[in-house]
Amino acid sequence: MLNEEFEQDLTGYKKIDHYNDGLIDSISDMYKNILNDMGENPNREGLVKTPVRAAKAMQFLTQGYDLNPAEILRSAMFKEDYSQMVIVKDIEVYSLCEHHLLPFFGKAHIAYIPNGHIVGLSKLPRIVDAFARRLQVQERLTNEIRDCIQETLNPTGVAVVMECSHLCMQMRGVQKQNSVTTTSAFTGEFLKDATRKEFISLIGTKLH
């Protein structure tokens, strides 16, 4: 059964989060055990609600498993006679590294060249979230976004570039705080040097 939480601020904005009560109970019990094993007291004032909060956070951060990115794209596909590059850049990305369960975050830049159909622009950020809200590695995330657009929209080419900072590198391990990881994936027309260079130039240019 899904539980709904309502939060309302002074502007009247209402936020609704959906959680699975059974999962919250199960995951929060595990977090209590972790706190105990760390030598903490999960019953002290500052930690009493932490296991439930952490369980809800984890369920939110992995909600992508319940989403179908292809269906998100198909819900807003339109026939259109347009065959030039369409770019949505600077899409915010937040995900969890599957190796350490630590966040990585940054930006995704997506382009496609329509082949009879375009897609509602908001759907491209939505599929980024659908894949990012899972346990991930950046390389696979980049390919999954590319493949979903190519297989669902069937454009003449897709380009995806992602730039992210990884807390598993910055907070632990080599502890290099200024490191950024860039990944890319291309299909079709973007495999051609000239088209790819045009895309790279446009995502690096401020036009407004």
C-alpha positions as CSV (number, residue, x, y, z in Angstrom):
1,M,0.0,0.0,0.0
2,L,1.3,3.4,-0.9
3,N,1.5,6.1,1.8
4,E,1.2,9.8,0.7
5,E,3.0,12.6,2.5
6,F,1.7,16.1,2.1
7,E,3.9,19.2,2.7
8,Q,2.6,22.7,2.2
9,D,4.6,25.9,2.5
10,L,3.4,29.5,2.8
11,T,3.0,29.9,-1.0
12,G,0.4,27.1,-1.1
13,Y,2.7,24.7,-3.0
14,K,1.8,21.1,-2.2
15,K,4.3,18.3,-2.5
16,I,3.1,14.7,-2.6
17,D,5.5,11.8,-2.2
18,H,4.5,8.2,-2.5
19,Y,6.1,5.5,-0.4
20,N,5.6,1.8,0.0
21,D,4.9,1.3,3.8
22,G,6.2,-2.3,3.8
23,L,9.5,-1.2,2.2
24,I,9.9,1.7,4.6
25,D,9.5,-0.6,7.6
26,S,12.0,-3.1,6.2
27,I,14.6,-0.7,5.1
28,S,14.4,1.5,8.3
29,D,15.0,-1.7,10.4
30,M,18.2,-2.3,8.4
31,Y,19.3,1.3,9.0
32,K,18.7,0.9,12.7
33,N,21.0,-2.2,12.6
34,I,23.7,-0.2,10.7
35,L,23.6,2.6,13.3
36,N,24.0,0.1,16.1
37,D,26.9,-1.6,14.3
38,M,28.6,1.8,13.9
39,G,28.4,2.2,17.7
40,E,25.6,4.8,17.6
41,N,22.5,4.8,19.6
42,P,19.5,4.9,17.2
43,N,17.2,5.8,20.2
44,R,18.9,9.1,21.0
45,E,17.0,12.2,20.1
46,G,18.8,13.2,16.9
47,L,18.6,9.6,15.4
48,V,15.1,8.4,16.4
49,K,13.6,9.3,13.1
50,T,16.7,8.9,11.0
51,P,16.1,5.3,9.9
52,V,12.7,6.1,8.5
53,R,14.0,9.3,6.9
54,A,16.9,7.4,5.3
55,A,14.5,4.6,4.1
56,K,12.2,7.2,2.4
57,A,15.2,8.9,0.9
58,M,16.5,5.6,-0.5
59,Q,13.1,4.8,-1.9
60,F,12.9,8.2,-3.6
61,L,16.4,8.0,-5.0
62,T,15.7,4.6,-6.6
63,Q,12.2,5.3,-7.9
64,G,13.5,4.9,-11.4
65,Y,13.0,1.1,-11.1
66,D,9.3,1.7,-11.2
67,L,9.4,4.0,-14.3
68,N,9.4,3.0,-18.0
69,P,11.5,5.5,-19.9
70,A,10.3,4.3,-23.3
71,E,6.7,4.9,-22.3
72,I,7.6,8.4,-21.1
73,L,8.9,9.2,-24.5
74,R,6.0,7.5,-26.3
75,S,3.5,9.6,-24.3
76,A,4.6,12.7,-26.1
77,M,5.7,11.8,-29.6
78,F,4.4,13.9,-32.5
79,K,4.7,13.7,-36.3
80,E,6.6,16.6,-37.5
81,D,8.6,17.4,-40.7
82,Y,11.7,18.7,-39.0
83,S,15.1,17.1,-39.7
84,Q,17.6,19.4,-38.0
85,M,19.4,18.9,-34.6
86,V,17.3,19.2,-31.5
87,I,19.4,19.8,-28.3
88,V,18.4,19.9,-24.7
89,K,21.5,20.7,-22.6
90,D,22.4,21.3,-19.0
91,I,19.9,18.7,-17.7
92,E,20.6,18.2,-14.0
93,V,21.6,14.7,-13.1
94,Y,21.5,13.1,-9.6
95,S,22.2,9.4,-9.2
96,L,23.8,6.8,-6.8
97,C,27.0,5.0,-7.6
98,E,26.3,1.3,-7.3
99,H,29.7,0.5,-6.0
100,H,29.6,2.7,-2.8
101,L,26.0,4.0,-2.7
102,L,27.3,7.5,-2.8
103,P,25.9,10.2,-5.0
104,F,27.3,11.4,-8.3
105,F,25.8,14.4,-9.9
106,G,26.2,16.8,-12.8
107,K,24.7,17.6,-16.2
108,A,23.6,15.7,-19.3
109,H,23.4,17.2,-22.8
110,I,21.2,15.4,-25.3
111,A,20.6,15.9,-29.0
112,Y,18.7,14.0,-31.6
113,I,17.9,14.5,-35.3
114,P,14.2,13.7,-36.0
115,N,13.2,11.2,-38.6
116,G,9.4,12.0,-38.9
117,H,8.7,12.4,-35.2
118,I,9.7,14.8,-32.5
119,V,9.2,14.4,-28.7
120,G,8.0,16.8,-26.1
121,L,11.1,18.6,-24.8
122,S,10.3,17.9,-21.1
123,K,10.4,14.2,-21.8
124,L,14.1,14.1,-22.3
125,P,14.9,15.3,-18.8
126,R,12.3,12.9,-17.5
127,I,14.0,9.9,-19.0
128,V,17.3,11.1,-17.6
129,D,15.7,11.0,-14.2
130,A,14.1,7.6,-14.8
131,F,17.4,6.0,-15.5
132,A,19.4,8.1,-13.0
133,R,17.1,7.2,-10.1
134,R,18.6,3.7,-9.9
135,L,21.9,2.3,-8.7
136,Q,24.2,3.3,-11.6
137,V,27.5,3.8,-13.1
138,Q,27.9,6.8,-15.3
139,E,29.0,4.9,-18.4
140,R,25.9,2.7,-18.4
141,L,23.6,5.6,-17.6
142,T,24.9,7.4,-20.7
143,N,24.3,4.4,-22.9
144,E,20.8,3.7,-21.5
145,I,19.7,7.3,-22.3
146,R,21.1,7.0,-25.8
147,D,19.6,3.6,-26.5
148,C,16.1,4.5,-25.2
149,I,15.9,7.6,-27.4
150,Q,17.2,5.7,-30.5
151,E,15.0,2.6,-30.1
152,T,11.8,4.6,-29.2
153,L,12.0,7.6,-31.4
154,N,14.0,6.1,-34.2
155,P,15.8,9.4,-35.1
156,T,18.6,9.5,-37.6
157,G,21.0,10.1,-34.8
158,V,21.3,10.5,-31.0
159,A,24.1,12.2,-29.0
160,V,24.5,12.1,-25.2
161,V,27.3,13.7,-23.2
162,M,27.4,13.6,-19.4
163,E,29.6,15.5,-17.0
164,C,29.5,14.4,-13.4
165,S,31.3,14.7,-10.1
166,H,31.5,11.5,-8.0
167,L,31.5,11.6,-4.2
168,C,33.1,8.2,-4.1
169,M,36.2,9.9,-5.6
170,Q,35.9,13.2,-3.7
171,M,34.9,12.1,-0.2
172,R,36.9,8.8,-0.1
173,G,39.3,6.9,-2.2
174,V,41.7,9.3,-4.0
175,Q,39.8,12.3,-2.5
176,K,40.2,14.5,-5.6
177,Q,37.6,17.2,-5.1
178,N,37.9,18.9,-8.4
179,S,37.7,15.8,-10.6
180,V,34.9,15.6,-13.2
181,T,34.1,12.5,-15.3
182,T,32.8,13.0,-18.9
183,T,31.1,10.2,-20.8
184,S,29.6,10.3,-24.3
185,A,27.5,8.0,-26.5
186,F,26.5,8.5,-30.2
187,T,24.4,6.9,-32.9
188,G,23.7,7.5,-36.6
189,E,24.6,10.9,-37.9
190,F,26.5,11.8,-34.8
191,L,29.1,9.2,-35.6
192,K,30.1,11.5,-38.4
193,D,32.8,13.9,-37.4
194,A,31.2,17.1,-38.6
195,T,27.8,16.5,-36.9
196,R,29.5,15.5,-33.7
197,K,31.7,18.6,-33.7
198,E,28.6,20.8,-34.3
199,F,26.9,19.2,-31.3
200,I,30.0,19.6,-29.0
201,S,30.3,23.2,-30.1
202,L,26.6,24.0,-29.4
203,I,26.5,22.5,-26.0
204,G,29.6,24.6,-25.0
205,T,28.2,27.8,-26.4
206,K,26.1,30.3,-24.4
207,L,23.4,31.6,-26.7
208,H,21.4,33.5,-24.2
